[in-house]
Amino acid sequence: MTDKDLKQLTRPEQKVAARVLSKEGNSTREIQKMIGIDDVTAWRALDQVTPEGLKRFEADFINMRQLKKKKGIVAVDDRLLELIPKEKRIDQVVKAGEYFAGNKEQTLQQININVSRGE
């Protein structure tokens, strides 16, 4: 299931997906864009319990999201292994690793500082 497919979910599936995406740390605004729902639906979905009929969908959706993250991590890891021998400044490789490990905000600020300085 791709992000494009998320906009084709049924209304009950959208609510389950919204809860899962929220638990992953996505903001309500991000969830709205990903699923294609309005803000009221997104907020209401966060407080609801998954109905029995949608438990299987929820489990499959969680597994799909985890698989997508793992594929992304593997791709980044492969790319870093390509770059490390070529990169003369290891601090840039470390910053890239921190960014993909989840320390995005601080790393992005540091990258922006480096870009503005011309480093």
PyRosetta script that sets phi, psi and omega in degrees:
from pyrosetta import init, pose_from_sequence

init()
pose = pose_from_sequence("MTDKDLKQLTRPEQKVAARVLSKEGNSTREIQKMIGIDDVTAWRALDQVTPEGLKRFEADFINMRQLKKKKGIVAVDDRLLELIPKEKRIDQVVKAGEYFAGNKEQTLQQININVSRGE")
pose.set_psi(1, 126.3)
pose.set_omega(1, 179.1)
pose.set_phi(2, -97.6)
pose.set_psi(2, 171.1)
pose.set_omega(2, 176.9)
pose.set_phi(3, -61.6)
pose.set_psi(3, -30.4)
pose.set_omega(3, 177.3)
pose.set_phi(4, -64.7)
pose.set_psi(4, -37.7)
pose.set_omega(4, 179.4)
pose.set_phi(5, -66.8)
pose.set_psi(5, -24.4)
pose.set_omega(5, -179.2)
pose.set_phi(6, -61.2)
pose.set_psi(6, -29.2)
pose.set_omega(6, -179.4)
pose.set_phi(7, -78.2)
pose.set_psi(7, -5.6)
pose.set_omega(7, -180.0)
pose.set_phi(8, -106.1)
pose.set_psi(8, 9.6)
pose.set_omega(8, 178.7)
pose.set_phi(9, -71.2)
pose.set_psi(9, 155.0)
pose.set_omega(9, 173.7)
pose.set_phi(10, -70.3)
pose.set_psi(10, 164.8)
pose.set_omega(10, -178.7)
pose.set_phi(11, -57.3)
pose.set_psi(11, -47.4)
pose.set_omega(11, 177.9)
pose.set_phi(12, -63.4)
pose.set_psi(12, -36.6)
pose.set_omega(12, 178.1)
pose.set_phi(13, -66.9)
pose.set_psi(13, -36.2)
pose.set_omega(13, 177.3)
pose.set_phi(14, -59.4)
pose.set_psi(14, -40.9)
pose.set_omega(14, -178.8)
pose.set_phi(15, -66.1)
pose.set_psi(15, -41.8)
pose.set_omega(15, 177.7)
pose.set_phi(16, -64.8)
pose.set_psi(16, -45.2)
pose.set_omega(16, 179.5)
pose.set_phi(17, -60.8)
pose.set_psi(17, -39.4)
pose.set_omega(17, 179.0)
pose.set_phi(18, -61.1)
pose.set_psi(18, -42.2)
pose.set_omega(18, 179.1)
pose.set_phi(19, -64.9)
pose.set_psi(19, -43.4)
pose.set_omega(19, 179.9)
pose.set_phi(20, -63.5)
pose.set_psi(20, -45.7)
pose.set_omega(20, -179.6)
pose.set_phi(21, -64.2)
pose.set_psi(21, -35.4)
pose.set_omega(21, 177.4)
pose.set_phi(22, -65.6)
pose.set_psi(22, -42.2)
pose.set_omega(22, 179.0)
pose.set_phi(23, -64.0)
pose.set_psi(23, -26.5)
pose.set_omega(23, 176.8)
pose.set_phi(24, -75.7)
pose.set_psi(24, -11.2)
pose.set_omega(24, 178.8)
pose.set_phi(25, 105.7)
pose.set_psi(25, 6.7)
pose.set_omega(25, 178.1)
pose.set_phi(26, -75.3)
pose.set_psi(26, 142.4)
pose.set_omega(26, 177.1)
pose.set_phi(27, -75.4)
pose.set_psi(27, 163.9)
pose.set_omega(27, 178.5)
pose.set_phi(28, -60.7)
pose.set_psi(28, -38.5)
pose.set_omega(28, 178.6)
pose.set_phi(29, -63.5)
pose.set_psi(29, -42.7)
pose.set_omega(29, 177.9)
pose.set_phi(30, -63.7)
pose.set_psi(30, -41.0)
pose.set_omega(30, 179.4)
pose.set_phi(31, -62.5)
pose.set_psi(31, -43.2)
pose.set_omega(31, 178.5)
pose.set_phi(32, -56.4)
pose.set_psi(32, -46.1)
pose.set_omega(32, -178.4)
pose.set_phi(33, -67.8)
pose.set_psi(33, -41.4)
pose.set_omega(33, -176.9)
pose.set_phi(34, -67.1)
pose.set_psi(34, -41.8)
pose.set_omega(34, -174.0)
pose.set_phi(35, -96.7)
pose.set_psi(35, -25.0)
pose.set_omega(35, -178.8)
pose.set_phi(36, 82.5)
pose.set_psi(36, 39.7)
pose.set_omega(36, 178.9)
pose.set_phi(37, -116.4)
pose.set_psi(37, 163.6)
pose.set_omega(37, 179.1)
pose.set_phi(38, -83.7)
pose.set_psi(38, 169.6)
pose.set_omega(38, -174.9)
pose.set_phi(39, -66.0)
pose.set_psi(39, -35.0)
pose.set_omega(39, 179.8)
pose.set_phi(40, -64.9)
pose.set_psi(40, -44.3)
pose.set_omega(40, 178.7)
pose.set_phi(41, -62.5)
pose.set_psi(41, -42.6)
pose.set_omega(41, 180.0)
pose.set_phi(42, -61.6)
pose.set_psi(42, -47.6)
pose.set_omega(42, -179.2)
pose.set_phi(43, -64.4)
pose.set_psi(43, -43.7)
pose.set_omega(43, -179.9)
pose.set_phi(44, -64.2)
pose.set_psi(44, -37.3)
pose.set_omega(44, -177.9)
pose.set_phi(45, -62.5)
pose.set_psi(45, -32.0)
pose.set_omega(45, -176.4)
pose.set_phi(46, -66.5)
pose.set_psi(46, -25.5)
pose.set_omega(46, -177.6)
pose.set_phi(47, -94.6)
pose.set_psi(47, -6.5)
pose.set_omega(47, -175.4)
pose.set_phi(48, -90.0)
pose.set_psi(48, 155.5)
pose.set_omega(48, 176.1)
pose.set_phi(49, -94.0)
pose.set_psi(49, 144.0)
pose.set_omega(49, 179.5)
pose.set_phi(50, -68.7)
pose.set_psi(50, 124.2)
pose.set_omega(50, 177.3)
pose.set_phi(51, -64.3)
pose.set_psi(51, 153.0)
pose.set_omega(51, -178.7)
pose.set_phi(52, -54.4)
pose.set_psi(52, -39.3)
pose.set_omega(52, -178.3)
pose.set_phi(53, -66.0)
pose.set_psi(53, -15.3)
pose.set_omega(53, -178.5)
pose.set_phi(54, -111.0)
pose.set_psi(54, 6.3)
pose.set_omega(54, -179.9)
pose.set_phi(55, -61.1)
pose.set_psi(55, -40.5)
pose.set_omega(55, -179.7)
pose.set_phi(56, -65.6)
pose.set_psi(56, -43.6)
pose.set_omega(56, 177.2)
pose.set_phi(57, -59.6)
pose.set_psi(57, -43.2)
pose.set_omega(57, -179.3)
pose.set_phi(58, -60.6)
pose.set_psi(58, -45.6)
pose.set_omega(58, 179.6)
pose.set_phi(59, -62.9)
pose.set_psi(59, -43.6)
pose.set_omega(59, 178.7)
pose.set_phi(60, -64.5)
pose.set_psi(60, -39.5)
pose.set_omega(60, -179.8)
pose.set_phi(61, -65.8)
pose.set_psi(61, -42.8)
pose.set_omega(61, 177.6)
pose.set_phi(62, -61.4)
pose.set_psi(62, -45.3)
pose.set_omega(62, 179.0)
pose.set_phi(63, -61.7)
pose.set_psi(63, -40.9)
pose.set_omega(63, 178.8)
pose.set_phi(64, -62.5)
pose.set_psi(64, -42.7)
pose.set_omega(64, 179.8)
pose.set_phi(65, -65.0)
pose.set_psi(65, -40.3)
pose.set_omega(65, 179.3)
pose.set_phi(66, -66.6)
pose.set_psi(66, -40.2)
pose.set_omega(66, 178.3)
pose.set_phi(67, -63.3)
pose.set_psi(67, -40.9)
pose.set_omega(67, 179.0)
pose.set_phi(68, -61.9)
pose.set_psi(68, -42.4)
pose.set_omega(68, 178.6)
pose.set_phi(69, -64.1)
pose.set_psi(69, -42.4)
pose.set_omega(69, -179.6)
pose.set_phi(70, -62.4)
pose.set_psi(70, -41.8)
pose.set_omega(70, 178.4)
pose.set_phi(71, -62.5)
pose.set_psi(71, -39.4)
pose.set_omega(71, 178.2)
pose.set_phi(72, -64.8)
pose.set_psi(72, -41.5)
pose.set_omega(72, 179.6)
pose.set_phi(73, -64.5)
pose.set_psi(73, -42.5)
pose.set_omega(73, 179.0)
pose.set_phi(74, -62.8)
pose.set_psi(74, -42.7)
pose.set_omega(74, 179.5)
pose.set_phi(75, -62.8)
pose.set_psi(75, -42.7)
pose.set_omega(75, 179.4)
pose.set_phi(76, -66.2)
pose.set_psi(76, -43.2)
pose.set_omega(76, 179.6)
pose.set_phi(77, -59.8)
pose.set_psi(77, -45.3)
pose.set_omega(77, 178.3)
pose.set_phi(78, -60.7)
pose.set_psi(78, -42.8)
pose.set_omega(78, -179.0)
pose.set_phi(79, -66.4)
pose.set_psi(79, -40.4)
pose.set_omega(79, 178.0)
pose.set_phi(80, -63.4)
pose.set_psi(80, -38.4)
pose.set_omega(80, 178.3)
pose.set_phi(81, -65.1)
pose.set_psi(81, -29.6)
pose.set_omega(81, 174.8)
pose.set_phi(82, -72.2)
pose.set_psi(82, -39.2)
pose.set_omega(82, -173.9)
pose.set_phi(83, -78.6)
pose.set_psi(83, -34.2)
pose.set_omega(83, -173.0)
pose.set_phi(84, -53.6)
pose.set_psi(84, -48.2)
pose.set_omega(84, 179.9)
pose.set_phi(85, -64.8)
pose.set_psi(85, -24.8)
pose.set_omega(85, -177.3)
pose.set_phi(86, -89.7)
pose.set_psi(86, -25.1)
pose.set_omega(86, -173.6)
pose.set_phi(87, -80.4)
pose.set_psi(87, 127.4)
pose.set_omega(87, 179.3)
pose.set_phi(88, -86.4)
pose.set_psi(88, -25.0)
pose.set_omega(88, -179.7)
pose.set_phi(89, -108.5)
pose.set_psi(89, 105.1)
pose.set_omega(89, -176.3)
pose.set_phi(90, -66.3)
pose.set_psi(90, -23.6)
pose.set_omega(90, -178.8)
pose.set_phi(91, -63.0)
pose.set_psi(91, -31.1)
pose.set_omega(91, 177.9)
pose.set_phi(92, -69.2)
pose.set_psi(92, -37.0)
pose.set_omega(92, 177.7)
pose.set_phi(93, -68.0)
pose.set_psi(93, -40.5)
pose.set_omega(93, 178.3)
pose.set_phi(94, -63.1)
pose.set_psi(94, -42.8)
pose.set_omega(94, 178.8)
pose.set_phi(95, -61.9)
pose.set_psi(95, -40.4)
pose.set_omega(95, 177.9)
pose.set_phi(96, -63.4)
pose.set_psi(96, -42.2)
pose.set_omega(96, 178.0)
pose.set_phi(97, -63.1)
pose.set_psi(97, -41.7)
pose.set_omega(97, 178.1)
pose.set_phi(98, -64.2)
pose.set_psi(98, -39.4)
pose.set_omega(98, 179.6)
pose.set_phi(99, -59.4)
pose.set_psi(99, -48.3)
pose.set_omega(99, -176.7)
pose.set_phi(100, -78.6)
pose.set_psi(100, -15.1)
pose.set_omega(100, 176.5)
pose.set_phi(101, -82.5)
pose.set_psi(101, -9.3)
pose.set_omega(101, 176.1)
pose.set_phi(102, 119.8)
pose.set_psi(102, -5.4)
pose.set_omega(102, 179.4)
pose.set_phi(103, -91.4)
pose.set_psi(103, 55.0)
pose.set_omega(103, -170.2)
pose.set_phi(104, -70.0)
pose.set_psi(104, -46.2)
pose.set_omega(104, -173.5)
pose.set_phi(105, -60.4)
pose.set_psi(105, -53.2)
pose.set_omega(105, -177.5)
pose.set_phi(106, -64.4)
pose.set_psi(106, -41.8)
pose.set_omega(106, -178.7)
pose.set_phi(107, -65.7)
pose.set_psi(107, -42.0)
pose.set_omega(107, 178.2)
pose.set_phi(108, -61.3)
pose.set_psi(108, -40.3)
pose.set_omega(108, 177.5)
pose.set_phi(109, -62.2)
pose.set_psi(109, -42.9)
pose.set_omega(109, 180.0)
pose.set_phi(110, -65.5)
pose.set_psi(110, -41.2)
pose.set_omega(110, 178.4)
pose.set_phi(111, -63.2)
pose.set_psi(111, -42.4)
pose.set_omega(111, 178.8)
pose.set_phi(112, -62.6)
pose.set_psi(112, -38.1)
pose.set_omega(112, 177.3)
pose.set_phi(113, -63.2)
pose.set_psi(113, -44.7)
pose.set_omega(113, -179.7)
pose.set_phi(114, -63.1)
pose.set_psi(114, -40.7)
pose.set_omega(114, -180.0)
pose.set_phi(115, -65.9)
pose.set_psi(115, -42.9)
pose.set_omega(115, -179.3)
pose.set_phi(116, -67.1)
pose.set_psi(116, -28.3)
pose.set_omega(116, 177.5)
pose.set_phi(117, -82.1)
pose.set_psi(117, -14.8)
pose.set_omega(117, -178.0)
pose.set_phi(118, 84.2)
pose.set_psi(118, 21.1)
pose.set_omega(118, 179.2)
pose.set_phi(119, -82.1)
pose.dump_pdb("model.pdb")
